[in-house]
Amino acid sequence: MKRSDLIAAIAAESGCSKKDVDAMLEAFCSVATDALRQRDPIVLKGFGTLSPREQNSRPARNPKTGEVVVIPKRLSVKFSVGKYLFEDLNK
């Protein structure tokens, strides 16, 4: 599902305009990004949790040249599915 499809589906389900839903989705993404940068998890009870996860730097190999390069330390996000979403998907 693309962003535009998600906006259209939420607008149809909620009765809000696509413009309002787009603004809310943009605000959610902004707030969630800020929280994850500060290492705070986003918990949507029953749906799931977005947790920030630090990945240490590590060596890797360029497949074209064979040169060893170092991938720097970085922050990624892990999604853990919530109980109700898991149960609903596996009916």
N, C-alpha and C positions, 0 to 999 in steps of 0.2 A: 504494500500500500504506500503510495507516494504521499507527500505532505498535502498536496491539493485534494487528494481523495479523502484523507483523514479529516481535513477541514470541512469538506462537504458532508461527510458522514456525521460529524459532531454537530454541525449546523442543523441537519435534518432531524437528528435525535433530540436536540435541546430546544429547537425553535429559535435559536439566536441567528443573527446574520453571519454570513461567511466572513465578513470584515471583522466583526466582533470576535469570532472564534479565532481568526488569524492573529489578532492582537493578543488574545489570551494565551495562545500557544507560544507566541514570541516571548511574552512575559514569563511564562513557565520555563522556557528554555534558558532565558537569561538568569532567572533566580536559581534554577537548578545548577547551571554552570558555575555561578558564584559560590554556591554551597559546596559543590564538589571540589572546587579549587581550595576551599578552606578545610578540606578533608572531612566534611560533614556528609553522612549518608542521607539519601532521599528515601523515605519510607512511605509507600502507598499501601496501606494495610489491605491485605487480601490480594493485591495485584502483584506487588514485588518491591524489592529494594535495590536502589542503585548505590553501590558502595565504591568510594575512591580506593584505588589500589596502587601503591608505589611499586614500580618495577626497577630493580637495580640495573646499573649499567652492565653490559656483557659484550664479549667479543662475538663477532659474526664474520662471515666470509662473503665477499662480493662474488656471486656465481659466474660473472663474466670474466673477471680478471683473476680471481682466486686470492685477491688481496684481503688481509685481515683488517677489519675496521671495528671500532668500538661504538656500540649503540649506547647513547647516554642514558642516564637515569631519567625516568619519565613517570608520569601519572596516567593511569588508565582507569576504566570504570568496569566494575563487575555487576551483572544483573542477577539477582537471586529471585526466582519466581515465588510468588506468594501462594499460600494454601488454597484459597478459593479459585484463583486463576488455574493452578495446577489441576485441581479437581474438575473444573469446568472443561478444561482441554482434554481430559482423559475420561470423559463419561462414556 
